[in-house]
Amino acid sequence: MIKESLELRHIGKSFGAVRVLDDINFKLTGGKIYGLAGENGAGKSTTMKIINGAYIADEGEIVIDGETAHFTSPLSAQEAGIGMVYQELNMLPDLSVAENVFISRLSDRKSGYINWNSLHERTGELLKMLDLKLDTHTRLGELKVAHQQLVAIVRALSIECKVVILDEPTSALTEKDSAIVLDAVRRLKELGYIIIYISHKLQEMLTATDEIIVFRNGKKIGQYESKTLDEERLSELIAGRKLEAKFPKKRYPQGKELLRFDHVCVEGCLEDISFTLYEGDILGFAGLLGAGKTEIAKTIFGVFGKNHYNISGKIYFEGKEINAGNPGKSIRNKIGLVPENRASEGLVTDMSVMDNVIMVSLKRMAKFGWIDSKAVKASVDKMIRSLEIKCSGMEQRAGDLSGGNQQKVVLAKWLTLGAKLIIFDEPTRGIDVGAKVAFYELMNELVSEGIGVIIMSSETDEVVNMSDLVVTLKEGRISGVISMRENELLSDKDFQKYM
C-alpha cells in the first residue's frame, strides 16, 4: 500500500497587488480523502495549481515525505508523484481507453515503437486496481461521462502518483453516476493514496471525505473532521456568515406573455416542445444529462438556426413570431444566454473583463463610429460593483477569474446589452454555496425588473425552489409541466417521477 505525506508550509502567492494566498499550512497523509471547501476565489484552485506545478509560490515550501520539493512545471510535479484530474476533462474521444490513459507515453523511449499489447495490458491492470470493468479497446467517446471521468483518474494513476487531486469530479454527473465515481475514489483511499477532493456539492463532500479544509479570502480557516460537520455548519464556515435561506425565492405577479414555443421540433434533438414564459415568472427546465435542456437553450438563442438543423414549429417573443436563425438575431432581439460551458462558450478567456462585458454592446458605446472609452469604463465599473465581481480591475484577463466570477462577467455582458430575456444553462455548476444564493437573489432582481429568466438545471432542488413553472424533459420530449405557484410543497420524490 502507498503511504505518503504531503505538507504545505507557509505558502503565499500574489498576482500583482492582489494577495490570493496568505500563510497556507496543512499536512496530508496517505489513506485519507481530504475535501477542499471555500467560495469561488477563496484560494482553492491557486493552492492546487501550486501543488500541481502550474504556479510557483512566492513564499513557503512543499514537503513530500519529509523532503522539500521544488516544482517548476506540471511535468516536474508529475515526476514527484502529483496527479491532477481537472474539472474540464482533457480527453480524446476518438481514441481508445488505453490510448487516453497513456497518451503522453504511447511509444517506447528506446525503440520509438508502440507496443500495443503492453499498452492494453498495463491499462487493464490499472483498471483492475479500481475494480473497473472497462474494455481498454473501447473508443472513449462511446463511454458515459462518469466512465470517462474514471479513465481520467486512471490516467493520473498511470504516472505512478502518490497524490491524486480531483477538481469537481462529479459536477456534470447525475446522482447515480456520481456514486460510480465516488466508489472509485474510496478504492483509492483503500490503496493508500492521498486524495484531495474539491467540490461545491456540500453533502457529497461531507459523506465522501475524512477531513475538510476550509479556505476563505486566501486564508485557511480550519481543518475539520467531516463527521463533526453538517451542511449548515459547513456553509457558514465557507461563507463566513449564516445563510438565512438556501433558495431565496420571491414570487411576483404574473404579467404578459414573453416567450412561447409552439410545437417546436429540432431534428435529432427535440420533439414537439410547447411552453410559455410570462413576465414575473422564472421558467425552469429539469431533466437528466442529455434530456434536452441545453438544446432548448440553444434553440432559443439561435444556435440551431437556418442551414444547421431541420427545425419546425413556431417561436414567439414579445407577441411576435421570430426566426432565431443565428445568435446575432437573438442578440438583436435582446435575448442572452449564460451557457453551461461558460469558459469556452460564454467568454473569450484571453480577453479582459472589460472587453468581455462590452463585446455585444459596442454599437451602444460608440459615437460617430468611435468607441466612447469613458462611457465604456463607467458602464463596466458599474457592473463590477453591482454584481460584486471579484477582480483586480477591469483589465484583468477573464480566464484568470474564479468560476463564479466568470459567470458574473457573462451575466454582465447581457445586462449591459439591456437583455429582455436571459437563459441560464446550469447556472450554479461549480459555484460555491454563498455565490449560489447571490445568483438566486440576482435572478429575483431580474424578474422584478421585467426581465425574463429561464433556468436549465440538472439539480432538481434548484429548479423546484427557484421556478414558478417547471417543465421536465426526458429524451428530448416534455414529460411534465408543474406550476410551483400551486405546488410549493411538492417533494423531491414526487418531482422525480416526471424524470
N, C-alpha and C positions, 0 to 999 in steps of 0.2 A: 504493500500500500504506500501511496505517496503521502508523506507527512512533511510539510514545509511551513515556513513562516514568511510573511511579508509585513514590513513595518515602514510607515511614513513618519519622519521626524522633522517637525518644524517647517513643513512645506509652505512656501509663499510664492505668489505669482501675481504680476500686474501686467495689464495691457495699457501702455501709455500711463496716464494719470489714474486709471481705474484699477483699484485693488480688488482682484477677483478671488484670491485665496489668502488667508491670513493664519499662519501658525497651525497648520493641519497636522495632527498627531493621531495615529491609531496603529494597532498591531493585529494582524490576522493570522490564524493558524489553520492547518490542513484539516479536512474532515468537517468543515462548517460552511454554512451558507450565510453570507453577510449581505443584508439589504442596505442600499444607499437611498435615503429619502431626503427630499428637500424641494422647495419651489423651483420653478424654472429660473435659472440664473443664480442659484444658491451656491454653485461651485462643484456639483457632482461631476458634470461632464469634463470640466477642466482637470479635476483630480484624476479621473480615469485616463485622460489623454496624457497626463504626466506619467502615470504608471505605464501606459502603453507606448511611451516614447514619442508621441506625436507633438507634445510640448515639452520644453525643458524648464524646470522650476527655477525661479530666481534665487531662492534660498532653500535650505533644508536638504535632506537626503533620503534616498530609498534604500532600505536594507532588506536583503533576501538571505535567509538562513544565517544571520549574523554578519554578513558581508555587504559592504556598501556597493550599490550598483549604479552605473552611470549609463543612462540611455540617451542616445543622440538621434535615434530614429525608431520607428516601429519595428524595423528589422532587428535592431540591437536588443529591443525588448523581447522579441520573439526568441532570440538566441538565448536569452536568460530565462525563458520559460513562461512568458506572459502571452496568453491567448485572449483575443478580443472578438466578440461576436456583436456586430453593430445592429442597431435597430433597422436600418435600411439594408436588407440583405444584398451583399455584393456578390451575387452568384451568376452563373452562366446557364440559362435554362435549356439551351440546345446541346449541352454536353452531359455526359453520364454522371451518376453519383460519384463514382470513383475519380473521374477527371476533375470534378469540382473539389473534391477533398484534397487532391494533390496537384492542383492547378499550377502552383509555382515550382513544383518539383517533379514534373512528369518524367523527364529523361534522366538517365544515369549520368552522373557528373563525369565519369571517366570515358564512357563509350559514346555518350550523346544520344543513345537509342532509348526508346521507351519499352520497358519490359511489361507488357500488358497483363500477363498472368500474375506477376508480382504485385502490380498496382491494384488489381481487384482483390487479391488475397489479403493485402495489408488493409485495404478499406474494409473488407469483411471482418477482419479481426477487431478493428476499431468499433464497428457497428455492434459486434458481439459484446464488447465491453459494456455497452449501454443497454444490452438486451434488446437491440433493434433488429427487426427483420425486414430489411430493405434489399432489393436486388441492386447490386452495385453497377449493373449494366443499364439500369433504367435511366431514361432521359430525365433530367431534374425537373423540367417544365411539366412533366406528367404527374409529378407528386403534388399533394395538397400542401398548402403553405406551412402547416405545422411540421410536416416531414422535411420540407426544405429548411426550416429552422433547425431541425435536428442535424441535418447534413452540415449546416454551418458550424454547429457545435463540434461535430466530429472533425471538421477541417481544423478547428482550433486545437483539438487533441492530437492531430497528426504531427504537430511540431514539437511533440513531447513536452507540453506545457505543464507548469505546476499551478498556475493561477488562471482561472477562466473568468473573464469579465463578460457578463450578459447585459446588454443595454436594451431594455424594453422588449424582451424576447416574446412576450405574448400580446403586445399592444394591438396587433392586427388579427388576433385569433378569437374564435368563439370559446366559450367556457369549456366545451368538450375537447377542443383541440389544445387549449391551454393545459389541460390535465395531462395530455400526452407529453408535452414539453417539460412540465414540472416533474413528471416521473423520471425523465432522463436526468434532470438537474439533481434530483435526490440520489440517483445512482452515482453521479459524480461525487457527491458527498460521501457515499459509502466507500468509494475508491480512494478517498483521502485528499481530493483536490481542495484548494482554496477557491471558493466561488463568491464572486461579487455580483450581486443581483440588483439591477436598477429597474424600478417600476413605479408608475403612478397609480397602479391598482393596489390600494392600501390593504384591502382584506386579503388579497393574494399574497402580498409581501408578508403580512403577519403570519399566515399559515405556512408559507414556504421557507422562511428564514429562521436561523437560530438567533441572530443578533441584528439590530438595525442601527446604523449610524446616521444621525440626522444633521444635515447642513442647513445653515441659514445665513444669507448675506456674506458668503465666502468664509464662514467660520463653522467649525464643528461644534454643534450644540451639545451633543452627548452620544453615548453608545449604550444601547439598552438591550436586554434580553427580550426577544419578541413576545414571549409568553407573558411578560409583565405589562404589555400594552394592549389597548383595544383601538378600534378605528377612530373613535372620537379623540382619544388622547394623542394618538399619532398625528392626527390632523392639526391639533393645537400646537404640537411641537414643531411641525413643518411650517405652519403659518405664523407662529409667534403670537397667536391670538385665538380666542374661542370663536369658531364659526357658528353663527346663530342658525343658519339654515343651509343645508346642503344643496337644496334646489329652491332658490328664492323666486318662485313663480308668482307673477301678478296677472290677474285677469282684467281685460279691457273690454269695453262694449264692442260688439261685432259691427263692422261697417260695411261698406260696399265691396262688391267683388273686385279682386285684384288680379288673380291669375286663375285660368281654368284650362284643364286638359279635357278634351272631348274625344274619347276612343282613340287615343294615340298609340300607334304601334311602331316599333323600330325593329327592323328585320334582324333576327338573331339575338335580340336583347330584351325587348319589352312587348307585351301583348295586351291590347285593349285597356289602356290606362286612362281612367277618368277621375278627376278630383277638382275641388275648388278651394282656393285660398281667399279669405276675406280680410280686409283691414281689421286690425285689432286682434287677429289670431296668430299663433305660431303653429305652422303645419309641420308635423313630424312624420318621417318615414322610418319604419323599423323593419329589420329583416337580417338574416344571416349574411355572411360574406357571399357575394355573387347573386343576391336576391334581386338586384336591380336598382338599388338606391343611387349609386353613383351614375348609372345610366340615365336615370330620370334627371339628375342634376345637370348632366352634360347635354341632355336634350333641351332643357330649358335654356341653357347658356349658348346653344348653337354649335356645340362641338360635333354632334351627329347631324350635320347640316347637309345642304344640297350637294350632290355628287359624291357623298360619302356612304350613306346608308339609305335603304329604302324606307322612308318614313311616310306613314299615313295618319289620318286623323287631323284634328284642329287644335291650335293653341291660341288662347285669348289672353291679352294683357291689358288691363285698364279698359275692358269692354270692347277692345278692337282685336280682330284676328291678326296675329303676327306670323311672319315667316322667319323663324330663328335659323336662318341659313348658315350663319357663321358667328363666332363670338363678337365680331365687330358690330353686327346688327344688334346683338343683345346689349352691348355696351352703349350703343346709341339710344336704346330703349331704357337705359339706366338700370340694367339687371347685372348684378355682381355675383361671382362665385368664389367662395373661400374653399378651395379644393382639399380633398383628402390628403394628397401629397403636396403640402404647401411649398416645400423646398424646390421641387422640380417643376411644379405646375402653377404655383401662385406667386413665386418670387423670381427675380433674377439675382441669384445669391452673390454674384461678384459685383453687383451694383450697390450703391449706398442706400441707406434707409430713405433719404430724400428722393432719390431717383425712382425707387420702387413706389413710393406713395403717390407721386405725381404722374406716373407713366401713362395713365389713361385720361388724364385731365389737362394735358398740355395746351389744348386749344383754349380752355378757360383761363389759363395762366398767361396767355400771350396777348400782346398789344401790337397791332400792325405787323404781325409775323415774328415779333421778337418776344422771347420769354421774359416775363416780369420777375426777375430774381427776387426782388423784395417781397412780392406777393407770394411767391413760391415758399420762401423761407418762413414767412409768417403763417402760412397755411400748414406747413409740415410741423412747425413748432407747436401750433395749436393741437394737432393730432397727437404728437408725442406726449403733451401734457394731459390732454383729456383722456387718452387711452392708457396713460401711465406706462408708456413703452420704455423699458429699461435699456438705454444705450448710452455710449459715451458722447454721442452727438449725432446730428442728422447725417453727417458724412461717414459714419461708421458703416462698414460692409455688412449688408443684411445677413449674409451667410454666417457671420460670427455671433449672431444673436441666439438666445435660447429658443426652444421650440415655441413656448408661449408668446414670446415677444415677436417672433416671426409671424405667428398667427395674427397678432395685433397689427403688424405692418400691412398684411394683406387686407385686413378689415379697413384700415385707414385709407388704403387705396380707393376702396369703393365709397367710403364716406366722403372723401374729397371730391369724388365724381358727383356726389349727390344722388346715390343709388336709391331707387324706389322699391327694389326687391333685392334681398341678399340671401343666397343659398349657402348654408354651412354643411359641408360634407365631412362627417366625423370631426366635429368642431373641437372636441377636447381630447382627442387621441394624443397621448404623450405629454399631457399638460397636468401640472400638479393640482391638488385639491383646492388650494387658495385661488389659483388662476382660473379654475373651473367656475367657481362661484362668481368671480369677477366677470367672466364671459357671459354667464347666465344673466347677470344684472345688466350687462350691455344689451343683451337681446331684449330684455324688458324695456329698456330705454328706446331702442329702435322701434319697437311696436308702438310705444306711447307717442312717438313722433310720426306715426302713419306709415312707417317703412315695413314692407312685407318681410317676414322671416320664415325660412324653411330649414328644418334640421333633418339631415340624413345621418342616422347613427345605428351602430350595431350594439350599443349599450342601451338595453331596454329601459332601465330606470331613468336614464337621461331623457328619452323620448316621452315616456309616460308622465314624468313630473314637470316637464317644461313645455309640453304642447297643449294646444286647445283641441286640435283634431289630429288623430293618429291614423295613418294608412300603413297597414302591414303588407309586406311583399314576400312572395315565395316564387322562385324560379321565373322572375320577370313578370309575374301577374299579381294583381291585388288579391290578397287573401282575407282582408278585413278592413273595416273603417270604424273607428271608435271615437265618439265625442267625449273628450275628457272634461268638458264643462258639465256633462251629465253623468260621468262615471269617475269622479275624483277618487273614489275609494277602491277602484279596480286594483286587484292584487297582481303581482308579477306572474304568479302561477296562472291566473285567469288569462292574462295577456299572452302568455306563451302558447296557448292553444291555437292562436291565429298564425303562428310562425312554423 
